[in-house]
Amino acid sequence: MKRYNETNQTNGTRIQHTGRSRIKWLWSSMLILSLLVLSACGQGNSESAKIVEGKVNVVTSFYPVYAFTTAIGGEDANVINLLPTGVEPHDWTPKSQDIVNTSKAQLFLYNGAGLEGWVPNFLKSLNSDTQVKSVAVSDGVSLLTAEGDDGHNHDEEHEDEHAEEEAGTEDVADHHVDPHTWVSPKSALVMAENIKNSLVEVDPDHQDGYEQRYEELRTKLETLDQHFTDELSKVSNKEIVVSHQAFGYLARDYGLTQHAIMGLSPDAEPTGQDIVNLSKLVKEEGIKYIFFEELVSDKLAKTLAGEAGVETMVLNPVEGLTKEQAANGDDYFTLMEKNLQNLLIALK
């Protein structure tokens, strides 16, 4: 009986140890998985990223600039993205930690062309002794203007334009610069070169690495550009209806015409008459799909699609990644390829 009890105690101890080992293994596995998910979703945003001593520190305003900068910067640059994963950039504003990080960086890269209406005040808020160089990476892109409100306050950013308006030389009340330059690979090529030149200027010791990685990125962008050119030249239909007016550069560079439910900003909502007019256009042109975006509500796109008796489909302005896209390893190139495939389906 005593031996039986001893055996039972021994077996119980073994079972207990085995159970503890399994629990430890499960906790370790869950911890590793959590770290992988967090690293995939972070996109280097300023909530988790930190300034790194001994490297050139670069702060970027939103995903496309971040993606191109990390590709060119490689191991020589520490890149911090301001915009968190899953956030639409039109209405985002920086926090105090963003100002602190940028003040300690060597380079601040933003899109420009009016996208980041917060930039003028942001730059004024940086520490007075900061050496950070700020660059609008869309400089050199042939910019488009569009009718309607873009949803931003440009009082400080466009003081010269308002002066011209008072003089009667330019009407900026009804026309605004379209900031969505990166949506076209042709414009993205200009932006990538600006980023490379900026990195070389602040960190000339690593010029060879920046130049080499830039050439690799340039080749990928040129290949993507040629793919869009070749494939879209084959379609006879050229009209697309989109949720907001983010595809002007894509349309211009590849022979398409966009019709938008909303304006340059997703907040610029249409009137009832706008929906009626678009529904009529969809029927007259034989349009089969209304495009919507993941980071913006699809309610109006579905309303128009229901009114016109057509379907909806995603056309991504690549303003940022959703958490699911980040976890799946999507990037600018995979999303743009998906855009092309969806365009071909809609326009055939």
Contacts in CASP RR format, 6 or more apart in sequence:
PFRMAT RR
TARGET T0000
AUTHOR 0000-0000-0000
METHOD contacts of the structure
MODEL  1
MKRYNETNQTNGTRIQHTGRSRIKWLWSSMLILSLLVLSACGQGNSESAK
IVEGKVNVVTSFYPVYAFTTAIGGEDANVINLLPTGVEPHDWTPKSQDIV
NTSKAQLFLYNGAGLEGWVPNFLKSLNSDTQVKSVAVSDGVSLLTAEGDD
GHNHDEEHEDEHAEEEAGTEDVADHHVDPHTWVSPKSALVMAENIKNSLV
EVDPDHQDGYEQRYEELRTKLETLDQHFTDELSKVSNKEIVVSHQAFGYL
ARDYGLTQHAIMGLSPDAEPTGQDIVNLSKLVKEEGIKYIFFEELVSDKL
AKTLAGEAGVETMVLNPVEGLTKEQAANGDDYFTLMEKNLQNLLIALK
37 327 0 8 1.000
38 48 0 8 1.000
40 326 0 8 1.000
40 327 0 8 1.000
40 329 0 8 1.000
41 85 0 8 1.000
41 323 0 8 1.000
41 326 0 8 1.000
41 327 0 8 1.000
42 48 0 8 1.000
42 84 0 8 1.000
42 85 0 8 1.000
42 326 0 8 1.000
43 63 0 8 1.000
43 66 0 8 1.000
43 81 0 8 1.000
43 83 0 8 1.000
43 84 0 8 1.000
43 85 0 8 1.000
43 321 0 8 1.000
43 326 0 8 1.000
44 66 0 8 1.000
44 79 0 8 1.000
44 80 0 8 1.000
44 81 0 8 1.000
45 80 0 8 1.000
45 81 0 8 1.000
45 82 0 8 1.000
45 83 0 8 1.000
45 84 0 8 1.000
45 85 0 8 1.000
46 59 0 8 1.000
46 80 0 8 1.000
46 81 0 8 1.000
46 82 0 8 1.000
46 95 0 8 1.000
46 97 0 8 1.000
46 98 0 8 1.000
46 101 0 8 1.000
47 84 0 8 1.000
47 97 0 8 1.000
49 78 0 8 1.000
49 80 0 8 1.000
49 81 0 8 1.000
49 101 0 8 1.000
50 80 0 8 1.000
50 101 0 8 1.000
51 57 0 8 1.000
51 78 0 8 1.000
51 80 0 8 1.000
51 101 0 8 1.000
51 104 0 8 1.000
51 105 0 8 1.000
52 78 0 8 1.000
55 76 0 8 1.000
55 77 0 8 1.000
55 78 0 8 1.000
56 76 0 8 1.000
56 77 0 8 1.000
56 78 0 8 1.000
56 106 0 8 1.000
56 107 0 8 1.000
56 199 0 8 1.000
56 202 0 8 1.000
56 203 0 8 1.000
56 206 0 8 1.000
57 77 0 8 1.000
57 78 0 8 1.000
57 80 0 8 1.000
57 104 0 8 1.000
57 105 0 8 1.000
57 106 0 8 1.000
57 107 0 8 1.000
58 69 0 8 1.000
58 73 0 8 1.000
58 77 0 8 1.000
58 78 0 8 1.000
58 79 0 8 1.000
58 80 0 8 1.000
58 105 0 8 1.000
58 106 0 8 1.000
58 107 0 8 1.000
58 108 0 8 1.000
58 109 0 8 1.000
58 199 0 8 1.000
59 79 0 8 1.000
59 80 0 8 1.000
59 81 0 8 1.000
59 82 0 8 1.000
59 98 0 8 1.000
59 101 0 8 1.000
59 102 0 8 1.000
59 105 0 8 1.000
59 107 0 8 1.000
59 108 0 8 1.000
59 109 0 8 1.000
59 132 0 8 1.000
60 66 0 8 1.000
60 69 0 8 1.000
60 79 0 8 1.000
60 80 0 8 1.000
60 81 0 8 1.000
60 82 0 8 1.000
60 108 0 8 1.000
60 109 0 8 1.000
60 110 0 8 1.000
61 82 0 8 1.000
61 83 0 8 1.000
61 89 0 8 1.000
61 108 0 8 1.000
61 109 0 8 1.000
61 110 0 8 1.000
61 111 0 8 1.000
61 115 0 8 1.000
61 116 0 8 1.000
61 119 0 8 1.000
62 81 0 8 1.000
62 82 0 8 1.000
62 83 0 8 1.000
62 89 0 8 1.000
62 92 0 8 1.000
62 110 0 8 1.000
62 111 0 8 1.000
62 115 0 8 1.000
62 116 0 8 1.000
62 319 0 8 1.000
62 320 0 8 1.000
63 81 0 8 1.000
63 83 0 8 1.000
63 89 0 8 1.000
63 318 0 8 1.000
63 319 0 8 1.000
63 320 0 8 1.000
63 321 0 8 1.000
63 332 0 8 1.000
64 111 0 8 1.000
64 182 0 8 1.000
64 188 0 8 1.000
64 191 0 8 1.000
64 318 0 8 1.000
64 319 0 8 1.000
64 320 0 8 1.000
64 332 0 8 1.000
65 109 0 8 1.000
65 110 0 8 1.000
65 111 0 8 1.000
65 137 0 8 1.000
65 182 0 8 1.000
65 191 0 8 1.000
65 195 0 8 1.000
66 79 0 8 1.000
66 81 0 8 1.000
66 83 0 8 1.000
67 331 0 8 1.000
67 332 0 8 1.000
68 137 0 8 1.000
68 188 0 8 1.000
68 191 0 8 1.000
68 192 0 8 1.000
68 195 0 8 1.000
68 217 0 8 1.000
68 332 0 8 1.000
69 77 0 8 1.000
69 79 0 8 1.000
69 109 0 8 1.000
69 195 0 8 1.000
69 199 0 8 1.000
70 77 0 8 1.000
70 79 0 8 1.000
71 213 0 8 1.000
71 216 0 8 1.000
71 217 0 8 1.000
72 192 0 8 1.000
72 195 0 8 1.000
72 196 0 8 1.000
72 199 0 8 1.000
72 210 0 8 1.000
72 213 0 8 1.000
72 214 0 8 1.000
72 217 0 8 1.000
73 79 0 8 1.000
73 199 0 8 1.000
73 209 0 8 1.000
73 210 0 8 1.000
73 213 0 8 1.000
74 209 0 8 1.000
74 213 0 8 1.000
76 199 0 8 1.000
76 203 0 8 1.000
76 206 0 8 1.000
76 209 0 8 1.000
76 210 0 8 1.000
77 199 0 8 1.000
77 203 0 8 1.000
80 101 0 8 1.000
80 105 0 8 1.000
82 94 0 8 1.000
82 98 0 8 1.000
83 89 0 8 1.000
83 92 0 8 1.000
83 320 0 8 1.000
85 320 0 8 1.000
85 321 0 8 1.000
85 322 0 8 1.000
85 323 0 8 1.000
85 326 0 8 1.000
86 295 0 8 1.000
86 320 0 8 1.000
86 321 0 8 1.000
86 322 0 8 1.000
86 323 0 8 1.000
87 295 0 8 1.000
87 320 0 8 1.000
88 266 0 8 1.000
88 295 0 8 1.000
88 296 0 8 1.000
88 319 0 8 1.000
88 320 0 8 1.000
89 115 0 8 1.000
89 116 0 8 1.000
89 319 0 8 1.000
89 320 0 8 1.000
90 115 0 8 1.000
90 151 0 8 1.000
90 152 0 8 1.000
90 265 0 8 1.000
90 266 0 8 1.000
90 267 0 8 1.000
90 319 0 8 1.000
91 265 0 8 1.000
91 267 0 8 1.000
93 118 0 8 1.000
94 118 0 8 1.000
94 122 0 8 1.000
98 122 0 8 1.000
99 122 0 8 1.000
99 125 0 8 1.000
99 126 0 8 1.000
102 108 0 8 1.000
102 122 0 8 1.000
102 126 0 8 1.000
102 130 0 8 1.000
102 132 0 8 1.000
103 126 0 8 1.000
103 127 0 8 1.000
103 130 0 8 1.000
103 132 0 8 1.000
104 130 0 8 1.000
104 132 0 8 1.000
105 132 0 8 1.000
106 131 0 8 1.000
106 132 0 8 1.000
106 133 0 8 1.000
106 202 0 8 1.000
106 203 0 8 1.000
107 132 0 8 1.000
107 133 0 8 1.000
107 134 0 8 1.000
107 135 0 8 1.000
107 198 0 8 1.000
107 199 0 8 1.000
107 202 0 8 1.000
108 123 0 8 1.000
108 132 0 8 1.000
108 133 0 8 1.000
108 134 0 8 1.000
108 135 0 8 1.000
109 134 0 8 1.000
109 135 0 8 1.000
109 137 0 8 1.000
109 195 0 8 1.000
109 198 0 8 1.000
110 116 0 8 1.000
110 119 0 8 1.000
110 134 0 8 1.000
110 135 0 8 1.000
110 136 0 8 1.000
110 137 0 8 1.000
111 136 0 8 1.000
111 137 0 8 1.000
111 138 0 8 1.000
111 179 0 8 1.000
111 181 0 8 1.000
111 182 0 8 1.000
111 191 0 8 1.000
112 119 0 8 1.000
112 136 0 8 1.000
112 137 0 8 1.000
112 138 0 8 1.000
112 179 0 8 1.000
113 136 0 8 1.000
113 138 0 8 1.000
113 141 0 8 1.000
113 143 0 8 1.000
113 177 0 8 1.000
113 178 0 8 1.000
113 179 0 8 1.000
113 181 0 8 1.000
114 150 0 8 1.000
114 152 0 8 1.000
114 154 0 8 1.000
114 157 0 8 1.000
114 177 0 8 1.000
114 179 0 8 1.000
115 179 0 8 1.000
115 180 0 8 1.000
116 122 0 8 1.000
117 152 0 8 1.000
117 153 0 8 1.000
117 154 0 8 1.000
117 157 0 8 1.000
119 134 0 8 1.000
119 157 0 8 1.000
120 156 0 8 1.000
120 157 0 8 1.000
121 156 0 8 1.000
123 134 0 8 1.000
126 132 0 8 1.000
133 198 0 8 1.000
133 201 0 8 1.000
133 202 0 8 1.000
135 194 0 8 1.000
135 195 0 8 1.000
135 198 0 8 1.000
137 191 0 8 1.000
137 194 0 8 1.000
137 195 0 8 1.000
137 198 0 8 1.000
138 179 0 8 1.000
138 181 0 8 1.000
138 182 0 8 1.000
138 187 0 8 1.000
138 190 0 8 1.000
138 191 0 8 1.000
138 194 0 8 1.000
139 194 0 8 1.000
140 190 0 8 1.000
140 194 0 8 1.000
141 181 0 8 1.000
141 187 0 8 1.000
141 190 0 8 1.000
141 191 0 8 1.000
141 249 0 8 1.000
143 177 0 8 1.000
143 178 0 8 1.000
143 181 0 8 1.000
144 177 0 8 1.000
144 178 0 8 1.000
144 248 0 8 1.000
144 249 0 8 1.000
144 252 0 8 1.000
145 175 0 8 1.000
145 176 0 8 1.000
145 177 0 8 1.000
145 178 0 8 1.000
146 175 0 8 1.000
146 176 0 8 1.000
146 178 0 8 1.000
146 245 0 8 1.000
146 248 0 8 1.000
146 263 0 8 1.000
146 264 0 8 1.000
147 174 0 8 1.000
147 175 0 8 1.000
148 174 0 8 1.000
148 175 0 8 1.000
148 176 0 8 1.000
148 263 0 8 1.000
148 264 0 8 1.000
148 268 0 8 1.000
149 176 0 8 1.000
149 263 0 8 1.000
149 264 0 8 1.000
149 265 0 8 1.000
149 268 0 8 1.000
150 176 0 8 1.000
150 177 0 8 1.000
150 179 0 8 1.000
150 263 0 8 1.000
150 264 0 8 1.000
150 265 0 8 1.000
150 268 0 8 1.000
151 264 0 8 1.000
151 265 0 8 1.000
151 267 0 8 1.000
151 268 0 8 1.000
152 265 0 8 1.000
154 161 0 8 1.000
154 176 0 8 1.000
155 162 0 8 1.000
158 172 0 8 1.000
161 170 0 8 1.000
161 172 0 8 1.000
162 172 0 8 1.000
164 170 0 8 1.000
164 172 0 8 1.000
165 171 0 8 1.000
165 172 0 8 1.000
165 173 0 8 1.000
176 264 0 8 1.000
178 245 0 8 1.000
178 248 0 8 1.000
178 249 0 8 1.000
178 264 0 8 1.000
179 264 0 8 1.000
180 245 0 8 1.000
180 246 0 8 1.000
180 247 0 8 1.000
180 248 0 8 1.000
180 249 0 8 1.000
180 264 0 8 1.000
180 317 0 8 1.000
181 187 0 8 1.000
181 188 0 8 1.000
181 190 0 8 1.000
181 191 0 8 1.000
181 249 0 8 1.000
182 188 0 8 1.000
182 191 0 8 1.000
182 318 0 8 1.000
182 332 0 8 1.000
183 246 0 8 1.000
183 247 0 8 1.000
183 248 0 8 1.000
183 249 0 8 1.000
183 250 0 8 1.000
183 317 0 8 1.000
183 318 0 8 1.000
184 248 0 8 1.000
184 249 0 8 1.000
184 250 0 8 1.000
184 252 0 8 1.000
184 253 0 8 1.000
184 254 0 8 1.000
185 221 0 8 1.000
185 222 0 8 1.000
185 224 0 8 1.000
185 225 0 8 1.000
185 228 0 8 1.000
185 253 0 8 1.000
185 336 0 8 1.000
186 225 0 8 1.000
186 249 0 8 1.000
186 253 0 8 1.000
187 249 0 8 1.000
187 253 0 8 1.000
188 221 0 8 1.000
188 332 0 8 1.000
189 218 0 8 1.000
189 221 0 8 1.000
189 222 0 8 1.000
189 225 0 8 1.000
192 214 0 8 1.000
192 217 0 8 1.000
192 218 0 8 1.000
192 221 0 8 1.000
193 214 0 8 1.000
193 218 0 8 1.000
195 214 0 8 1.000
196 210 0 8 1.000
196 211 0 8 1.000
196 214 0 8 1.000
199 206 0 8 1.000
199 210 0 8 1.000
200 207 0 8 1.000
200 210 0 8 1.000
200 211 0 8 1.000
203 210 0 8 1.000
220 333 0 8 1.000
224 333 0 8 1.000
224 336 0 8 1.000
224 337 0 8 1.000
227 337 0 8 1.000
227 340 0 8 1.000
228 250 0 8 1.000
228 253 0 8 1.000
228 254 0 8 1.000
228 340 0 8 1.000
229 254 0 8 1.000
231 340 0 8 1.000
231 344 0 8 1.000
232 254 0 8 1.000
232 255 0 8 1.000
232 256 0 8 1.000
232 340 0 8 1.000
232 343 0 8 1.000
232 344 0 8 1.000
232 347 0 8 1.000
235 343 0 8 1.000
235 344 0 8 1.000
235 347 0 8 1.000
235 348 0 8 1.000
236 347 0 8 1.000
237 285 0 8 1.000
237 286 0 8 1.000
237 287 0 8 1.000
237 347 0 8 1.000
237 348 0 8 1.000
238 255 0 8 1.000
238 256 0 8 1.000
238 257 0 8 1.000
238 347 0 8 1.000
239 256 0 8 1.000
239 257 0 8 1.000
239 259 0 8 1.000
239 281 0 8 1.000
239 285 0 8 1.000
239 287 0 8 1.000
240 247 0 8 1.000
240 251 0 8 1.000
240 256 0 8 1.000
240 257 0 8 1.000
240 258 0 8 1.000
240 259 0 8 1.000
240 287 0 8 1.000
240 291 0 8 1.000
240 315 0 8 1.000
240 343 0 8 1.000
240 346 0 8 1.000
240 347 0 8 1.000
241 258 0 8 1.000
241 259 0 8 1.000
241 260 0 8 1.000
241 261 0 8 1.000
241 278 0 8 1.000
241 281 0 8 1.000
241 282 0 8 1.000
241 287 0 8 1.000
241 289 0 8 1.000
241 290 0 8 1.000
241 291 0 8 1.000
241 304 0 8 1.000
242 258 0 8 1.000
242 259 0 8 1.000
242 260 0 8 1.000
242 261 0 8 1.000
242 290 0 8 1.000
242 291 0 8 1.000
242 292 0 8 1.000
242 315 0 8 1.000
243 260 0 8 1.000
243 261 0 8 1.000
243 262 0 8 1.000
243 266 0 8 1.000
243 290 0 8 1.000
243 291 0 8 1.000
243 292 0 8 1.000
243 293 0 8 1.000
243 296 0 8 1.000
243 298 0 8 1.000
243 300 0 8 1.000
243 301 0 8 1.000
244 260 0 8 1.000
244 261 0 8 1.000
244 262 0 8 1.000
244 263 0 8 1.000
244 264 0 8 1.000
244 265 0 8 1.000
244 266 0 8 1.000
244 268 0 8 1.000
244 293 0 8 1.000
244 296 0 8 1.000
244 317 0 8 1.000
245 258 0 8 1.000
245 260 0 8 1.000
245 262 0 8 1.000
245 263 0 8 1.000
245 264 0 8 1.000
246 260 0 8 1.000
246 264 0 8 1.000
246 293 0 8 1.000
246 317 0 8 1.000
246 319 0 8 1.000
247 256 0 8 1.000
247 258 0 8 1.000
247 315 0 8 1.000
247 317 0 8 1.000
248 258 0 8 1.000
250 256 0 8 1.000
250 258 0 8 1.000
250 339 0 8 1.000
251 257 0 8 1.000
251 258 0 8 1.000
256 343 0 8 1.000
259 278 0 8 1.000
259 281 0 8 1.000
261 270 0 8 1.000
261 274 0 8 1.000
261 275 0 8 1.000
261 278 0 8 1.000
261 290 0 8 1.000
261 300 0 8 1.000
261 301 0 8 1.000
261 304 0 8 1.000
262 268 0 8 1.000
262 269 0 8 1.000
262 270 0 8 1.000
262 300 0 8 1.000
266 293 0 8 1.000
266 296 0 8 1.000
266 297 0 8 1.000
269 300 0 8 1.000
270 278 0 8 1.000
270 300 0 8 1.000
275 300 0 8 1.000
275 303 0 8 1.000
275 304 0 8 1.000
275 307 0 8 1.000
276 307 0 8 1.000
278 304 0 8 1.000
278 308 0 8 1.000
279 304 0 8 1.000
279 307 0 8 1.000
279 308 0 8 1.000
281 287 0 8 1.000
282 290 0 8 1.000
282 304 0 8 1.000
282 308 0 8 1.000
282 310 0 8 1.000
283 308 0 8 1.000
287 308 0 8 1.000
287 310 0 8 1.000
287 346 0 8 1.000
288 310 0 8 1.000
288 311 0 8 1.000
288 346 0 8 1.000
289 305 0 8 1.000
289 310 0 8 1.000
289 311 0 8 1.000
289 312 0 8 1.000
289 313 0 8 1.000
289 342 0 8 1.000
289 345 0 8 1.000
289 346 0 8 1.000
290 301 0 8 1.000
290 302 0 8 1.000
290 304 0 8 1.000
290 305 0 8 1.000
290 308 0 8 1.000
290 310 0 8 1.000
290 311 0 8 1.000
290 312 0 8 1.000
290 313 0 8 1.000
291 301 0 8 1.000
291 312 0 8 1.000
291 313 0 8 1.000
291 314 0 8 1.000
291 315 0 8 1.000
291 342 0 8 1.000
291 346 0 8 1.000
292 298 0 8 1.000
292 301 0 8 1.000
292 302 0 8 1.000
292 312 0 8 1.000
292 313 0 8 1.000
292 314 0 8 1.000
292 315 0 8 1.000
293 314 0 8 1.000
293 315 0 8 1.000
293 316 0 8 1.000
293 317 0 8 1.000
293 319 0 8 1.000
294 314 0 8 1.000
294 316 0 8 1.000
294 322 0 8 1.000
294 325 0 8 1.000
295 319 0 8 1.000
295 320 0 8 1.000
295 322 0 8 1.000
298 312 0 8 1.000
301 312 0 8 1.000
302 312 0 8 1.000
305 311 0 8 1.000
305 312 0 8 1.000
313 342 0 8 1.000
313 345 0 8 1.000
313 346 0 8 1.000
314 338 0 8 1.000
314 342 0 8 1.000
315 339 0 8 1.000
315 342 0 8 1.000
315 343 0 8 1.000
316 335 0 8 1.000
316 336 0 8 1.000
316 338 0 8 1.000
316 339 0 8 1.000
318 332 0 8 1.000
318 335 0 8 1.000
318 336 0 8 1.000
318 339 0 8 1.000
321 330 0 8 1.000
321 331 0 8 1.000
321 335 0 8 1.000
325 335 0 8 1.000
END
